[in-house]
Amino acid sequence: MIPFNRAYIAKNQLEYINKALENNHISGDGPFTKECHEMLESQLDVEKVLLTTNCTHALEIASLLLDLKPGDEIITPSFTFVSTVNAFVLRGAVPVFVDIRPDTLNIDEALIEEKITEQTRAIFVVHYAGVGCEMDSILNISEKYNIPIIEDNAHGLYGKYKQKNLGTFGCMATQSFHETKNISCGEGGALIINDPGLIDRAEIIREKGTNRSRFFRGQVDKYTWVDVGSSYLPSEILAAVLCAQLEEYKFIQKRRSYIWKQYFETLSEWAEENSVKLPYIPDYCSQSYHMFYMQFPNLKTRQDFIGYLKDHGVHAVFHYIPLHTSEMGMKYGYTQGELSITESVSDRLVRLPFFVDLSESDQGHIVKTIRGFSL
């Protein structure tokens, strides 16, 4: 079976793990963590990066920095992973779901403004598949109503919108280094901070509500509990793995770009003949090459296709179940049919196997098998 995903092992990965063990510092914020911070800040040209144990925790820090209170509202797409919403629901805030665009599958910027109320505290955007949301329009809305933007950039590392790195538009952004992401340490994440005024408090929240980071920099003679917070630091072993991956980011991105383009070029004719939609990338967006997906005409065909691939040794998967139609979503008063594009896309989307060391022969088998499927 050709798997949907297989983690890439960077050439220095094991060496760096051993080095972390030899350093006798395997808890958080050691030399490998600092190296990762510096690399990401340089690569993305951002003010501050803080590694976290996962993207979920980065989102939780962002929600704490917003000082959310029960009843506050957050505008967000329903077509996203549950962590995006859980982060602020934990603070008592309420999700206000917006439908997605039918082309990029990102939040529909034209529907955001009508959802704004006096209780709106932030707009969470998700760059689906590493293709940028319409940030010019969303930034205009943000400025008009003085509402901050948070970017869930779990898919979008190294992607760009009009030549500007994704993750650098909002006051904060979050990254994922989960096993399924382009750059991975198994489980990991990062908070990108673009507003310098948030840096000090972010460090405190990440360090269990203490000013421990300032103590280790010699800025205070002792550290103590000064704010709310939790334990969000990844171990040095995870940071060592991530460091080795970040060193190879150009190779990883080049390889994923090649695989994505091979899929697109070899499947375009078949897709057109069978009324299957391939990904749409606006000319002004540089995608991150995070995934390759297809949209089928209906749910039955999608399910038949997944089963057909499985019978031929290929593991393909669907993606998000709309959050507004979930058990929790219904507790907030949502019902089936409210976000028609989100629900339709969820029923019809399939993701193909996509990982750095997907071989030419395996990708050829996948493409040949797909071409043998007729709707």
Number of C-alpha atoms within 10 A of each C-alpha: 11 19 14 16 18 15 17 21 15 19 12 15 20 15 12 21 22 12 17 23 13 10 12 10 16 21 15 22 19 19 16 26 25 17 17 24 21 16 16 20 17 13 13 19 14 17 14 20 25 25 30 29 23 23 26 27 25 31 29 27 26 26 23 20 16 16 11 21 17 12 14 20 24 24 23 23 29 28 27 22 18 14 16 26 26 18 20 26 21 15 18 15 22 22 25 21 23 24 23 24 17 14 13 20 22 25 29 19 20 15 13 20 14 8 13 19 11 8 12 20 22 21 24 22 27 29 26 22 22 27 29 30 24 19 18 13 12 22 18 11 20 18 11 10 14 12 16 18 23 26 26 29 29 27 27 29 26 22 26 21 23 16 10 16 20 30 30 22 18 23 18 27 28 33 28 31 26 19 16 21 23 28 27 24 28 18 18 26 28 29 29 30 25 20 14 10 10 16 17 12 20 20 20 22 23 26 21 19 19 21 23 21 17 16 14 12 9 10 12 12 9 11 14 11 13 14 14 15 20 16 14 24 23 22 21 27 25 25 32 29 25 27 28 24 25 22 15 14 16 12 13 20 20 13 16 22 16 13 22 18 13 15 19 17 9 14 18 14 12 16 18 11 10 15 12 20 17 19 16 11 14 14 8 12 20 21 24 22 27 26 22 18 23 19 23 23 17 14 16 11 16 22 17 13 19 19 16 18 19 15 11 15 15 23 20 22 17 18 16 16 18 23 22 27 19 14 11 11 18 13 11 12 9 18 14 13 12 14 20 12 16 27 22 17 25 18 23 21 23 21 17 23 21 25 23 20 16 19 11 11 9 15 19 14 16 21 17 13 15 18 15 10 13 10 13
